[in-house]
């Protein structure tokens, strides 16, 4: 009989409850409840200053909430005790304006493996080829274009095979060829390797192309979270509907 089956319970990677983050007495992020599931590509959209990058920093445990808890699998972060290094090494982040280390492209991509005492070959060479950076392997990092820097930063994050990848505007201000390549790699890592990805983007078209679910942040509040089709076709909150229609003026 139709309608009697139940959906399998999904593994929760992050569980956020009653989160607040303040800077200088000003509350910049408020999230009552949010779960992020294993293997999903969760996209955060919203205007500048909405709290998207702050949320990524909390998920990476670079900062801690001033109120509430973030649970990563069974590890709880509430600002009172440090998150173990073994946990933080499961998570990696690519910033909107990544900073590369001195040295070559190869050295940058190999950095995380060397830090962990792991062999770098053939993993690094394969990653460089995947990112179309093989010919630039020995090039000094400071000579790269914006798109090349972003690809190197992504490769540096991916070679350590994180279970969670956090991306802050990874294709902002890039040309269409670089955007297409980075989106292709993001999708491949998520679909083929099961990496949980949280992607911040201003580009609603990108969110629609890539996401499993979408969350909208406005003035620090998470006002809508929904599967991608529902978010763009039938959002519940009128502010989300206005955002989707392009009617919201920041």
C-alpha positions in Angstrom: 0.0 0.0 0.0 1.3 3.4 -0.9 2.3 5.8 1.8 3.2 3.3 4.4 7.0 3.3 4.0 9.2 5.5 6.1 12.3 7.4 4.9 15.6 6.0 6.3 17.0 8.1 9.1 19.9 10.3 7.9 23.2 10.6 9.7 23.6 14.1 11.2 27.1 15.5 10.9 26.3 18.9 12.6 23.6 19.7 15.1 23.2 23.3 15.9 20.9 24.4 18.8 20.2 27.9 20.2 23.2 29.4 18.5 24.2 33.1 19.0 27.4 34.7 18.0 28.2 38.3 19.0 31.0 40.7 18.1 31.5 43.8 20.2 28.1 43.4 21.8 26.3 43.1 18.4 24.6 39.8 17.7 25.6 38.8 14.1 24.2 35.2 14.0 21.1 33.6 15.6 20.2 30.0 14.7 17.6 28.2 16.7 18.1 24.8 15.1 19.9 23.4 12.1 21.0 19.9 11.2 23.5 19.2 8.4 23.4 15.7 7.1 26.2 13.4 6.1 27.0 13.5 2.4 24.8 16.4 1.5 25.7 19.6 -0.3 24.1 22.4 1.8 24.2 25.9 0.4 23.9 29.1 2.3 22.6 32.2 0.5 21.9 35.7 1.6 23.2 39.3 1.3 26.6 40.4 2.5 26.8 40.8 6.3 24.0 38.2 6.8 26.3 35.9 8.9 27.2 33.3 6.3 30.9 33.4 6.8 30.5 33.6 10.5 28.5 30.4 10.4 31.3 28.7 8.4 33.9 29.8 11.0 31.8 28.2 13.7 31.4 25.0 11.7 35.2 24.9 11.3 35.7 25.6 15.1 37.8 28.6 14.3 35.4 30.4 16.6 32.9 29.3 19.2 29.3 30.3 19.8 28.6 32.8 22.6 25.5 30.8 23.3 24.2 27.4 22.4 25.9 24.3 21.2 27.4 22.8 18.0 27.6 19.1 18.0 29.9 17.5 15.3 29.0 13.8 15.4 29.3 13.2 19.1 31.7 16.1 19.9 30.0 19.2 21.5 31.4 22.7 21.1 30.0 25.4 23.4 33.1 27.6 23.9 34.1 26.1 27.2 36.6 23.5 26.0 38.8 23.1 22.9 37.7 20.8 20.1 40.3 18.0 19.7 42.7 18.3 16.8 41.6 14.8 15.5 38.1 16.3 15.0 39.2 19.5 13.5 41.4 17.7 11.0 38.3 16.0 9.5 37.1 19.5 8.4 38.7 21.8 5.9 37.8 25.2 4.6 38.5 27.3 1.5 38.2 31.0 2.2 36.8 33.6 -0.2 40.2 35.2 -0.5 42.6 32.3 0.2 46.2 32.9 1.2 48.8 30.7 -0.3 52.0 29.8 1.3 55.4 30.8 0.0 56.8 28.3 -2.5 55.4 26.5 -5.5 51.9 25.4 -6.5 53.0 21.8 -5.7 54.2 22.7 -2.2 50.9 24.4 -1.4 48.8 21.4 -2.5 51.1 19.0 -0.7 51.2 21.0 2.5 48.4 19.2 4.5 49.8 15.8 3.6 53.3 16.7 4.7 51.9 18.2 7.9 50.3 14.9 8.7 53.4 12.9 7.8 51.6 11.2 4.8 53.0 10.4 1.4 52.4 13.1 -1.2 52.6 11.0 -4.4 50.7 10.2 -6.4 47.9 12.1 -4.7 49.3 15.6 -5.3 50.1 15.0 -9.0 46.6 13.5 -9.6 45.0 16.5 -7.9 47.1 19.0 -9.9 46.0 17.2 -13.1 42.3 17.2 -12.0 42.6 21.0 -11.3 44.4 21.6 -14.6 47.5 22.9 -12.8 50.1 20.3 -13.8 52.0 22.8 -16.0 52.1 25.3 -13.1 53.3 22.7 -10.5 56.7 24.4 -10.0 55.4 28.0 -10.5 55.8 30.3 -7.5 52.4 30.8 -5.8 52.6 34.6 -5.9 52.6 34.6 -9.7 49.1 33.0 -10.1 45.9 34.6 -11.3 42.8 34.7 -9.1 41.3 31.6 -10.7 44.5 29.7 -10.3 44.8 30.7 -6.6 41.3 29.5 -6.0 42.0 26.1 -7.7 45.2 25.7 -5.7 43.4 26.4 -2.4 40.7 23.9 -3.3 43.3 21.3 -4.2 45.1 21.9 -0.9 41.9 21.3 0.9 40.9 18.2 -1.0 44.1 16.2 -0.9 43.7 15.4 2.8 40.3 13.9 1.9 38.2 15.7 4.5 34.9 14.4 5.6 33.6 18.0 5.6 34.5 20.7 3.1 33.5 24.3 3.9 33.5 26.7 0.9 33.2 30.5 1.2 32.3 32.0 -2.2 34.7 29.7 -4.0 33.9 31.1 -7.5 33.4 34.8 -6.7 34.8 37.1 -9.4 36.1 34.2 -11.5 35.7 33.8 -15.2 33.1 31.3 -16.5 35.7 28.6 -17.3 37.1 28.6 -13.8 33.6 28.6 -12.3 32.6 25.6 -14.4 35.7 23.7 -13.4 35.4 24.4 -9.7 31.6 23.5 -9.7 32.5 20.3 -11.5 35.0 19.3 -8.9 32.7 20.3 -6.0 30.0 18.1 -7.4 32.3 15.2 -8.1 33.7 15.3 -4.5 30.3 15.4 -3.1 28.6 12.7 -5.3 31.5 10.3 -5.8 33.3 10.6 -2.4 30.4 11.4 -0.1 32.0 14.5 1.2 29.7 16.7 3.2 29.9 20.2 1.7 28.6 23.5 3.1 28.8 26.2 0.4 28.3 29.9 0.8 27.4 31.7 -2.3 25.8 35.0 -3.4 24.9 33.3 -6.7 21.4 31.9 -6.5 21.9 30.2 -9.9 24.9 28.4 -8.5 22.9 27.4 -5.4 20.2 26.0 -7.6 22.7 24.0 -9.8 24.6 22.5 -6.9 22.6 22.2 -3.7 20.7 19.4 -2.1 19.3 21.9 0.4 19.4 25.7 0.7 19.4 27.9 3.8 18.7 31.7 3.6 20.4 34.0 6.2 19.1 37.5 6.6 20.5 39.9 9.2 21.9 36.9 11.1 18.7 34.9 11.2 18.3 31.6 9.4 14.8 32.2 8.1 14.3 29.3 5.6 15.9 25.9 5.1 14.4 23.6 2.4 15.3 21.1 -0.3 16.6 23.0 -3.4 13.4 22.6 -5.5 11.1 23.6 -2.6 13.3 26.6 -1.8 13.2 28.0 -5.3 9.6 27.0 -6.3 7.6 27.1 -3.0 9.4 28.9 -0.2 7.4 29.3 3.0 8.7 32.6 4.2 7.7 35.7 2.2 11.2 37.1 2.6 12.6 34.0 1.0 10.1 34.3 -1.8 11.1 37.9 -2.4 14.8 36.8 -2.4 14.2 34.1 -4.9 12.3 36.5 -7.2 15.1 39.0 -7.0 12.8 41.6 -5.4 14.7 42.0 -2.2 16.8 45.2 -2.0 19.8 45.1 0.4 
